[in-house]
Amino acid sequence: MQGNAGTWLGGVNYIRNLFIAIHSNQDRYIEPVLFVSPELDQTSLSGFSSSTEVVRTSLASSKHYLRLIGRLFYSLSKRDPVLEILLKKHRIDALSHSYELGMNSDIVSIGWIPDFQHIHLPQFFKRKALQRRDRRFRQMIGGCQRIILSSYDAKKDFEIFAPGAINKSRVLQFVSCSNMYLSSTDYERLCIKYNIESDYFLLPNQFWAHKNHAVVIEALSILKKRGTNIVVLATGDNSDYRNPTHFSKLISRAKYLGVEKNFRVMGVVPSEDLQSLMLNAVAVINPSYFEGWSTTVEEAKSLGLSILLSNIPVHIEQAPPFGRYFKVDSPEDLADKIYSAMNDYDPLLASQLREAATKSLPGRIRRFGKAYEEIVLDAISQQRQ
């Protein structure tokens, strides 16, 4: 199994959650091994079990010359001898969430397609990026024994995208294990650090165009006109490589509407700070136009938090127990939901909900790990027949 820790924080967290889930089952039949580049900083491995076998190898980098040679061989023969030699050296039976090794390889390949956003929202991609994404998905589907999808909503898209490969697909709805490995920053120190002086809502999404921060800014303006001042703390990277001017336009709009103090941009914050911010928020907000399986929503479920979320299909499938849905393009609807959430907020009840979620979380994590194990064992068994 390879963990490729890059700039996509959601991907790094996904692999971390998966490893925690696997290790949560004492009677497991699989042992995960993490392949990473020698340059990967140790902090990226925080949250992984100390018993996790970590292999540092230059071959974990897709740009290493031997990896490039291996991929060249794959393009000619549908086998990657470079990766196969490395994996056999470490007694690996299945390569997961990484590259495909081909249908004729002795080692099973399990691909992962989080979502088909580029099909639903092509306006957020350049033409070459759309073509590249299509090509990469088809290559993965053709060379893997199994394809993991994060939701049944994504499976519907898969059936249209690759109807001939539907038997390869498996749905694995991941569970956030955040509060199993993170410690929360003391809230009083957090308030001093970030100058928090009132109750707030939290929007912990990167500032990508499809995350739909704009509807929150418009909703805050509506609330202000009604005489209600609400604060939303927005955390996450403010760069969008597909739309470099997106963040500056959002900030300009907030200033124009006079809600720049209501919509507070926090940037990227440490994980322990973020968890504390979530635990002490009136509610979390996810206004996204599209998700594969939202990490924000899963964290709210695992922490027992109230969440306001757009009524897109995958959010409905995730079904957070303390969720309130709003129309994705309706700032008026969101404003109403924010107002009611603020009026209904009861710190004591919120604490009780968090305790209940904490008690149920270990069982949810074990089921997640078992579901993944079944996918792996089934793929290996079929390959050996």
C-alpha positions as CSV (number, residue, x, y, z in Angstrom):
1,M,0.0,0.0,0.0
2,Q,1.3,3.4,-0.9
3,G,0.5,6.7,0.9
4,N,1.4,9.6,-1.3
5,A,1.4,12.6,0.9
6,G,1.3,15.7,-1.2
7,T,-0.4,19.1,-1.0
8,W,-3.9,17.6,-1.0
9,L,-4.6,17.5,2.7
10,G,-7.8,15.6,2.2
11,G,-5.9,12.7,0.6
12,V,-3.4,12.6,3.4
13,N,-6.1,12.5,6.0
14,Y,-8.0,9.8,4.1
15,I,-4.9,7.4,4.2
16,R,-4.4,8.2,7.8
17,N,-8.0,7.4,8.7
18,L,-7.8,4.2,6.7
19,F,-4.7,3.0,8.5
20,I,-6.3,3.7,11.9
21,A,-9.4,1.8,10.9
22,I,-7.3,-1.2,9.7
23,H,-5.3,-1.3,13.0
24,S,-8.5,-0.9,15.1
25,N,-9.4,-4.6,14.3
26,Q,-7.3,-6.9,16.5
27,D,-8.3,-10.0,14.5
28,R,-7.4,-8.4,11.1
29,Y,-6.1,-10.5,8.2
30,I,-4.2,-7.7,6.5
31,E,-1.3,-5.6,7.5
32,P,-0.8,-2.2,5.9
33,V,2.6,-0.9,4.8
34,L,3.1,2.7,3.9
35,F,5.5,3.6,1.1
36,V,6.7,7.2,1.2
37,S,9.6,9.2,-0.3
38,P,12.7,9.8,1.8
39,E,12.0,13.6,1.8
40,L,8.6,13.3,3.5
41,D,8.7,15.2,6.8
42,Q,7.9,13.3,10.0
43,T,5.0,15.5,10.8
44,S,3.1,14.1,7.9
45,L,3.2,10.7,9.6
46,S,1.6,12.0,12.8
47,G,-1.5,10.0,13.7
48,F,-0.3,6.8,12.1
49,S,0.2,3.9,14.6
50,S,3.7,3.4,15.8
51,S,3.4,-0.2,14.7
52,T,2.8,0.9,11.1
53,E,5.6,-0.4,8.8
54,V,6.9,2.7,6.9
55,V,9.2,2.1,3.8
56,R,11.0,5.2,2.7
57,T,12.1,4.8,-0.9
58,S,12.8,7.1,-3.8
59,L,10.5,5.0,-5.9
60,A,7.6,6.5,-4.0
61,S,8.2,9.6,-6.2
62,S,6.5,9.4,-9.5
63,K,9.3,11.5,-11.0
64,H,12.2,9.2,-10.1
65,Y,13.9,7.9,-13.2
66,L,13.3,4.2,-12.3
67,R,9.6,4.9,-11.8
68,L,9.5,6.6,-15.2
69,I,11.2,3.5,-16.7
70,G,8.7,1.3,-15.0
71,R,5.8,3.3,-16.4
72,L,7.3,3.1,-19.8
73,F,7.4,-0.7,-19.6
74,Y,3.8,-0.6,-18.4
75,S,2.7,1.4,-21.5
76,L,4.3,-1.3,-23.7
77,S,3.5,-4.5,-21.8
78,K,0.9,-3.6,-19.1
79,R,3.4,-4.7,-16.4
80,D,5.5,-2.4,-14.2
81,P,8.6,-4.5,-13.3
82,V,10.2,-1.7,-11.2
83,L,7.3,-1.5,-8.8
84,E,6.7,-5.2,-8.8
85,I,10.3,-5.9,-7.7
86,L,10.0,-3.3,-4.9
87,L,6.7,-4.7,-3.7
88,K,7.8,-8.3,-3.8
89,K,10.9,-7.4,-1.8
90,H,8.5,-6.3,1.0
91,R,6.1,-9.2,0.6
92,I,3.2,-7.0,-0.7
93,D,0.1,-8.9,-2.0
94,A,-1.9,-5.8,-2.9
95,L,-1.1,-2.2,-4.0
96,S,-3.9,0.1,-2.9
97,H,-4.7,3.8,-3.6
98,S,-1.7,4.1,-5.9
99,Y,-0.7,3.0,-9.4
100,E,-2.1,0.1,-11.4
101,L,0.2,-2.9,-12.0
102,G,-1.9,-4.5,-14.7
103,M,-4.3,-7.3,-14.8
104,N,-1.5,-9.9,-15.4
105,S,0.5,-8.9,-12.4
106,D,0.9,-11.3,-9.5
107,I,0.2,-8.3,-7.2
108,V,-3.3,-7.0,-7.0
109,S,-4.0,-3.4,-7.8
110,I,-6.8,-1.5,-6.0
111,G,-7.4,1.9,-7.4
112,W,-9.3,4.8,-5.8
113,I,-11.5,7.3,-7.5
114,P,-12.9,9.8,-4.9
115,D,-15.3,11.5,-7.3
116,F,-16.2,12.5,-10.9
117,Q,-16.3,16.2,-10.2
118,H,-14.8,17.1,-13.6
119,I,-17.9,15.6,-15.3
120,H,-20.4,17.5,-13.2
121,L,-18.5,20.8,-13.0
122,P,-16.3,21.0,-16.1
123,Q,-16.3,24.8,-15.9
124,F,-13.8,24.5,-13.0
125,F,-11.3,22.7,-15.2
126,K,-9.2,23.6,-18.2
127,R,-9.7,21.5,-21.3
128,K,-6.4,19.6,-20.9
129,A,-7.1,18.9,-17.3
130,L,-10.5,17.4,-18.2
131,Q,-8.8,15.2,-20.8
132,R,-6.0,14.2,-18.4
133,R,-8.5,13.3,-15.7
134,D,-10.5,11.1,-18.1
135,R,-7.3,9.4,-19.4
136,R,-6.0,8.8,-15.8
137,F,-9.3,7.3,-14.7
138,R,-9.6,5.0,-17.7
139,Q,-6.0,3.8,-17.3
140,M,-6.6,3.0,-13.6
141,I,-9.8,1.2,-14.4
142,G,-8.1,-0.9,-17.1
143,G,-5.1,-1.9,-15.0
144,C,-6.7,-2.5,-11.5
145,Q,-8.6,-5.6,-10.2
146,R,-10.7,-3.3,-8.0
147,I,-11.8,0.3,-8.0
148,I,-12.8,1.8,-4.7
149,L,-15.4,4.6,-4.8
150,S,-16.2,6.8,-1.8
151,S,-20.0,6.9,-2.2
152,Y,-22.9,5.3,-4.0
153,D,-23.4,8.7,-5.7
154,A,-19.9,8.2,-7.2
155,K,-20.8,4.6,-8.2
156,K,-23.7,6.0,-10.3
157,D,-21.2,8.1,-12.2
158,F,-18.9,5.2,-12.5
159,E,-21.6,3.1,-14.1
160,I,-22.0,5.8,-16.8
161,F,-18.2,6.5,-17.2
162,A,-17.1,2.8,-17.4
163,P,-20.2,0.5,-17.7
164,G,-18.1,-2.4,-18.8
165,A,-16.1,-2.3,-15.5
166,I,-18.9,-2.0,-13.0
167,N,-18.0,-5.5,-11.5
168,K,-14.7,-4.0,-10.4
169,S,-16.2,-1.2,-8.4
170,R,-16.7,-1.3,-4.6
171,V,-18.1,1.4,-2.4
172,L,-16.1,2.3,0.8
173,Q,-17.6,5.1,2.8
174,F,-14.7,6.3,5.0
175,V,-15.1,7.3,8.6
176,S,-13.1,10.2,10.2
177,C,-11.0,9.1,13.1
178,S,-9.8,12.6,14.0
179,N,-10.5,12.6,17.7
180,M,-8.8,9.2,18.0
181,Y,-5.4,10.6,17.4
182,L,-5.7,14.4,17.8
183,S,-5.5,16.4,21.0
184,S,-7.5,19.6,21.1
185,T,-5.9,22.9,21.9
186,D,-7.2,24.5,25.1
187,Y,-10.1,26.7,24.1
188,E,-9.2,29.7,26.2
189,R,-5.7,29.8,24.7
190,L,-7.3,29.3,21.3
191,C,-9.5,32.4,21.8
192,I,-6.5,34.5,22.7
193,K,-4.4,33.1,19.8
194,Y,-7.1,33.8,17.2
195,N,-8.8,36.8,18.9
196,I,-12.2,35.0,19.2
197,E,-14.6,37.1,21.2
198,S,-18.1,35.6,20.3
199,D,-19.9,32.5,19.3
200,Y,-19.1,31.5,15.7
201,F,-19.7,29.1,12.9
202,L,-16.8,27.2,11.3
203,L,-16.2,26.7,7.5
204,P,-13.1,24.4,7.3
205,N,-12.8,24.0,3.5
206,Q,-10.0,25.0,1.1
207,F,-10.8,28.0,-1.0
208,W,-11.5,26.2,-4.2
209,A,-14.3,27.5,-6.4
210,H,-16.5,24.4,-6.1
211,K,-16.5,24.8,-2.3
212,N,-19.0,27.6,-2.7
213,H,-17.8,30.1,0.0
214,A,-19.7,32.8,-1.9
215,V,-23.1,31.6,-0.7
216,V,-21.9,32.0,2.9
217,I,-20.8,35.6,2.3
218,E,-24.1,36.4,0.7
219,A,-26.0,34.8,3.6
220,L,-24.0,36.8,6.1
221,S,-25.0,40.0,4.3
222,I,-28.7,39.0,4.4
223,L,-28.4,38.3,8.1
224,K,-26.7,41.7,8.7
225,K,-29.5,43.5,6.9
226,R,-31.9,41.7,9.2
227,G,-30.0,43.0,12.2
228,T,-28.2,39.8,13.1
229,N,-24.4,39.8,13.1
230,I,-23.0,36.3,12.8
231,V,-19.3,35.4,12.6
232,V,-18.0,32.6,10.3
233,L,-14.4,31.5,10.7
234,A,-13.1,30.1,7.4
235,T,-10.0,27.9,7.6
236,G,-8.0,26.4,4.8
237,D,-5.6,27.1,2.0
238,N,-6.7,30.2,0.0
239,S,-5.1,29.2,-3.3
240,D,-7.1,27.5,-6.2
241,Y,-4.7,26.4,-8.9
242,R,-7.6,26.1,-11.3
243,N,-8.9,29.6,-10.6
244,P,-6.1,31.9,-9.2
245,T,-8.3,35.0,-8.8
246,H,-11.1,33.1,-6.9
247,F,-10.0,34.0,-3.4
248,S,-9.4,37.7,-4.1
249,K,-12.9,38.0,-5.7
250,L,-14.4,36.4,-2.6
251,I,-12.7,38.9,-0.3
252,S,-13.6,41.8,-2.5
253,R,-17.3,40.7,-2.4
254,A,-17.2,40.4,1.4
255,K,-15.8,44.0,1.7
256,Y,-18.4,45.3,-0.8
257,L,-21.2,43.8,1.3
258,G,-19.6,45.1,4.5
259,V,-19.2,41.6,6.0
260,E,-15.4,41.3,6.0
261,K,-15.5,41.2,9.9
262,N,-18.2,38.6,9.8
263,F,-16.4,36.4,7.3
264,R,-13.0,35.9,9.0
265,V,-10.3,34.1,7.0
266,M,-8.1,32.1,9.3
267,G,-5.9,30.4,6.7
268,V,-4.4,26.9,7.4
269,V,-4.4,26.2,11.1
270,P,-2.7,23.3,13.0
271,S,-4.8,20.2,13.2
272,E,-5.2,20.3,17.0
273,D,-6.4,23.9,16.7
274,L,-8.8,23.0,14.0
275,Q,-10.4,20.2,16.0
276,S,-10.8,22.6,19.0
277,L,-12.4,25.2,16.7
278,M,-14.8,22.6,15.5
279,L,-15.7,21.3,18.9
280,N,-16.5,24.9,20.2
281,A,-18.4,26.1,17.1
282,V,-22.2,26.7,17.1
283,A,-22.1,24.5,14.0
284,V,-19.9,23.6,11.1
285,I,-20.8,24.7,7.5
286,N,-20.2,22.9,4.3
287,P,-21.8,24.7,1.3
288,S,-19.9,22.7,-1.4
289,Y,-21.3,22.3,-4.9
290,F,-19.6,18.9,-5.1
291,E,-17.9,16.3,-2.9
292,G,-16.7,12.7,-3.2
293,W,-17.4,12.0,0.4
294,S,-16.9,15.1,2.5
295,T,-14.2,15.0,5.2
296,T,-15.8,18.0,6.8
297,V,-19.2,16.2,7.1
298,E,-17.5,13.0,8.4
299,E,-15.6,14.9,11.0
300,A,-18.8,16.5,12.2
301,K,-20.3,13.0,12.5
302,S,-17.4,11.6,14.4
303,L,-17.3,14.6,16.8
304,G,-21.1,14.8,17.3
305,L,-21.3,18.3,15.9
306,S,-24.2,20.2,14.3
307,I,-23.6,21.0,10.6
308,L,-25.3,23.1,8.0
309,L,-24.7,21.5,4.6
310,S,-25.7,22.0,1.0
311,N,-28.4,19.6,-0.3
312,I,-26.2,17.8,-2.9
313,P,-26.7,14.1,-3.3
314,V,-23.5,12.9,-1.5
315,H,-24.2,15.1,1.5
316,I,-27.7,13.5,1.7
317,E,-26.1,10.1,1.5
318,Q,-23.7,10.9,4.3
319,A,-26.7,11.8,6.5
320,P,-25.1,13.5,9.5
321,P,-27.4,13.0,12.5
322,F,-27.3,16.7,13.5
323,G,-27.4,18.1,10.0
324,R,-29.5,20.9,8.5
325,Y,-29.7,21.0,4.7
326,F,-30.0,24.2,2.6
327,K,-30.4,24.7,-1.1
328,V,-26.9,24.9,-2.5
329,D,-27.5,28.2,-4.5
330,S,-29.8,29.9,-2.0
331,P,-28.1,32.3,0.4
332,E,-31.6,33.1,1.8
333,D,-32.1,29.5,2.8
334,L,-28.7,29.3,4.4
335,A,-29.3,32.6,6.2
336,D,-32.5,31.0,7.7
337,K,-30.6,27.9,8.7
338,I,-27.8,29.9,10.4
339,Y,-30.2,31.9,12.3
340,S,-32.2,28.9,13.6
341,A,-29.0,27.1,14.5
342,M,-27.8,30.1,16.5
343,N,-31.1,30.3,18.3
344,D,-31.2,26.6,19.1
345,Y,-27.6,26.4,20.3
346,D,-27.3,24.9,23.8
347,P,-23.7,24.3,25.0
348,L,-24.8,21.6,27.5
349,L,-26.7,19.6,24.8
350,A,-23.8,20.1,22.4
351,S,-21.5,18.5,25.0
352,Q,-23.8,15.5,25.5
353,L,-24.0,15.0,21.7
354,R,-20.2,15.0,21.5
355,E,-20.0,12.4,24.3
356,A,-22.4,10.1,22.5
357,A,-20.5,10.4,19.3
358,T,-17.2,9.6,21.0
359,K,-18.7,6.4,22.4
360,S,-20.1,5.2,19.1
361,L,-16.9,6.2,17.1
362,P,-14.7,3.1,17.8
363,G,-17.4,0.8,16.4
364,R,-17.9,2.9,13.3
365,I,-14.1,2.9,12.7
366,R,-13.9,-0.9,13.1
367,R,-16.7,-1.4,10.6
368,F,-14.8,0.9,8.1
369,G,-11.6,-1.1,8.6
370,K,-13.4,-4.5,8.1
371,A,-15.2,-3.2,5.0
372,Y,-11.8,-2.3,3.4
373,E,-10.3,-5.6,4.5
374,E,-13.1,-7.5,2.8
375,I,-12.4,-5.6,-0.5
376,V,-8.7,-6.5,-0.3
377,L,-9.1,-10.2,0.6
378,D,-11.8,-10.7,-2.1
379,A,-9.5,-9.1,-4.8
380,I,-6.5,-11.3,-3.7
381,S,-8.6,-14.4,-3.6
382,Q,-10.1,-13.9,-7.1
383,Q,-6.6,-13.1,-8.5
384,R,-5.3,-16.4,-7.2
385,Q,-8.1,-18.5,-8.6
